[in-house]
Amino acid sequence: MLGKPNQLQPKLFYNSFSIEQRIHKDHPLRKIKNLTDFSFIRSEVRDLYGYNGNQSIDPAVILKLMFLLFYENVKSERALTDQLSARLDWLWFCDYDIDSKTPNHSVISKARKRWGIDVFTRFFQNILQQCIDANLVDGEIIHIDSSTIKANASKDKIIPNLKLISEGLYNQLDETTEDENSRKISKTDPDASFVKKKGSPSVLGYKDHRAVDDKHGIITATITTAANVRDDKVFKHTVEKSISNTKLKPSITVADTGYCYENNFEYLYDSNIKKLYFSKRIWKHNLSGFFQRSFHL
């Protein structure tokens, strides 16, 4: 028998509705919520709030919203809060009900400025420690690499970097960066820089340098620089930050040939750490066999 067309008739009350039951038991956000303690942020930022005035949004909820921005790859804070009331899984993750009043996007940006970078550093370390306690990190082998991140700024709004030109610092910049671009800065994002690699247009932005533990791919350290900073210049700092965060010293570090400089070899030798290089072709097609051949030392 053919069913009748659905006709939505809004109700004033939904007695049998449960947002908890609407979230599938295997939903990724359910797993994250069960395993991650976001409430620690309250004690971290307590001293940054006064004792009078309007009550703020729960800092744990703000941190969850910031997490959703990156996890769901939402383009902006405004887009996140606009979609929040229509996403049952996001509401449930942030401990809101279907009729709860959701925050304005400005709440997120104001909290970020109020908290400062130290709070987010401690959050990263808190999550990393949970991974270590769960035996997801062993520190034996770490991978070092970087990725370029485009700045949210127009390449058209640039001015000459007079300080850089006058001090002659462009001679020390990345070999793959064009001198013309190196001597310019963005008026809207002066901390960003231009970088150009062979066969690609110049990019205004930053570099995210990461150390990743080999056991389960957990990030153990991250350092952000201007895009024109050469990878090898940050290698030692990245390794040492990984060791500091995990309290685990690697026996082997893995990186590409962009890190192949004498000072890095000397650092590894003095630290009794072995260095292993691989090509992108081997990484994509024959990594396991490459490791088996290379680790018979």
N, C-alpha and C positions, 0 to 999 in steps of 0.2 A: 504494500500500500504506500503510495507516494505521500511523503510528509508535507505538512503545510509550511508555507513560508514563515520564517521567523519575523516577528514584529516586536521590536523593543519597546517595552513599556516601563519607563523608569519607576523605581520604587523609592519610597521615603526611607524605608528600613530594610536591611538585608540580614535577617536573623540567622540564616544558615551559612553565611559567607565566612570563610577563614582564609586570610592571606597566607598563613603558614601552610595550609594544605595545598595552596596553588603553586607553591615552589617545589619543583621536582626534587626527589631525594638525592639525585645525582647532579643537581645543578652546581656548576663550579663555584658560585658565590656562597652556596651553603657550606661547601668544604672549606673555603677560605674563612668564612665567619666562625666556623667551629674550631679552626686551628690557630687563628690569629687573634692576639689580644690587642685590641685598639684602645681599651680603656686606660692603658698606662699613660696616655697623653694628658689626662686630667691632672695628674700630679706634676707632670713636666711643665705645664703652662699655668698652673694655679696662681703663681706670683705675678703673672702678666695681666691679671684682671683685678679690678677694684672690688670693693665690698658694698658699694652703693650703686644706684642706677638700675637700668633695665637688665634683666637676666639674659645672658648670652646663650646662643645655641650650644648644645653639648659638644665640647671639643672632640669627643670620640666620633660623633656624627660628622663633624667637619672633616676629620681625617679620613673617614670612610668615603666621603664625597670626593676628596682629593684623589683617593685611591681609584675610584671609579673613572675619574677623568683619564687616567693612564691605562687602566685595565681594559676599559671599553673603547679607548681611542676616540674620545669625544673631543671635538675641535675647540671648544671653549667652555668656560664656566657657565656662561649664559645658556649655551645649548644644553648643558648637563641639567641645570635646574629647570629649564623649560620642559625637558623630557621626563624629569623625575616623577611627577604625579601620574604619568601614563605608564610607568614601568613598575609592575608589581614586584619584580625581583629586586629592583633598586630600593623601593620603599621598604621591603622586608629586610634587606641587608642593612639599611640605616635605621632600623627599628621604628619605622613609621607605619601607621595604619592607613587604610584607604581614604579615610576622611581627615587625616592629619594635615595641618598647615605646613607646607614645605618652605625652606628658606630661600631668600633672594640670592642671586649669584654673587652679590657684593660681599656676602658673609664669608665666602671662600677667600677672596682676594685680601680682605681686611685681616683675616686670621693669618694668612701667609706672611703678611708684613709684620704683624704683631709678634708672631712666634719666632721668626728669624731662622737662619740656616741651622743653628745648633740643635734645635728641636727635631728637625727632619733627619739630621745626622744620627741622633740617638734613636729615632724610630727605625732607621735602616739597621743600626747595630742590634736593636732589640729583636727584629725579625731574623737577622742573620744568626743571632745566638740561639733562637728557637730551632733554626735549621741544623745548627751544630749539635744541639741537644738531641735532636731527632735522628742523628747519625746520617744526615744528608750531605755533610761536608767532612772530608778527611784531610784536606790540605796537601796531599801528596803531589798532585799535578795541578798546575793552574795555567790557564790560557790568557794571554794578554793581547788585546787588540783595541782598536778605536773605531768610532763611526762618526761621520760628519752630520751635524744637525743644523738645518737651515734656520736662520734667525727670522723672527716675525717682524721684518723690517724691509723697506723698499730699497733695492739697489740703486734707484734713481736719486735718492736723497743722501748723497755722500758729499763729503768735503775733503780737501787735502789734509792729511795728517802731518801738520807742520812739525810737531815734536819728533815724529819718526824720521822725517826727512832731515831735519837739522842735526840730529844726533847720529845720523848715518846707520841706524839700527837695521835698515832694510837688508843690509848685507848678511845679517844673521838669521834671516827668516827662512822658512821652508824652501828648499830648492825647487819645489814644484809650483811655487807661488809666483805669479807675474809681478815684476817690480811696480808696474803701473797700479795694479790693484792693491799691492801692499802699502802704498803710500796714501791710501784713502780710508776714511772711516765713515760710519753711518751716523747721521745726526740723531736718528731715532733710537739706535742701539750701538753706542760707541764702544762697548765691550766686545762686540762681534768683530770678526775680521774676514777678509777675503782669502780664499784658497782656490787654486786651480791645478788640476791634474791633467796629464796628457789625454787628449781626446774628449775632455769634458769641459763644459762652461764653468766659469768661476762661480763660487758659492759664497754667500755672506752668511757666516754662522759660527758655530762652535764645534768642538770635538769632545765626545764622551769617551774617555779612556776607561776600560773595564778589565778587571781580573775575574775570571770565572773558574770555579772549582770543577775539576774534571768528573767527579763522581756522579753528580746529578745536575750539573749545569747551574749551580747557584752562584750568583754574583757576590763576590767577597769584597770588592773595592770598586769605587767609581770616582773618577776625577774629571772635572770639566775645565777645558781651556779654550782659548780662541782657536779658530779653525786653522790658523797658519802655524800653530805650534807643532813641530815635528814629533812623531810618535816616540822616537828613541829618547827624546829629552825627558819624557815622562815615565819611562820604563821603570827606573829604580824606585821612584816615588810610588808607582802603582803596586809594585811587588811589596814594598815595605808597608804600605797601607793595608794590603791584604793580610800580611803577617800580623800587624797590629790589631786588625779587626777580629781575626780568628784565633790568634795566639797559636797558630800552626805554621811551621816553616816548611815550604815545599822542597821536595828533592829535585823536581824538574819543572821548568817553565817552558811553555810552548808559545811561539810567536812567529810572525812572518819575517821576511828579510828586511823589512823597514826598520827593524830594531837591531840590525846587525852592525853595531859600531863597537869600537875597541873599548870605550869606557864601560859599556854594558857587560862585555865579556869579563873585564877586570872586576866589576862588581860581583858577578856571579861566581867567579873563581874565589874571591876573597870571602864570599858568603857560603862557599861550599854547596852551591846550587848548580845543577847541570842545565844546559840550555839546549833546546831542540827546535829546529826550524822546519817548516813544511810549506809546500806550495798550495795555492788554492785548489789546484787540480787534484792533488792527493787528498786534501781535506774533504773534497766533495765526493770522491769516488772510491778511495781506498784507505780511509783513516785507520780502521782497525788493523789491517795488515801492516800499515806503516808503523804503528805503535809496536806491534809484535816484533818487527825486525829491529826497530831502533832501541828498544828497551833491554835487549840482551847485551848488557854491559858487563 
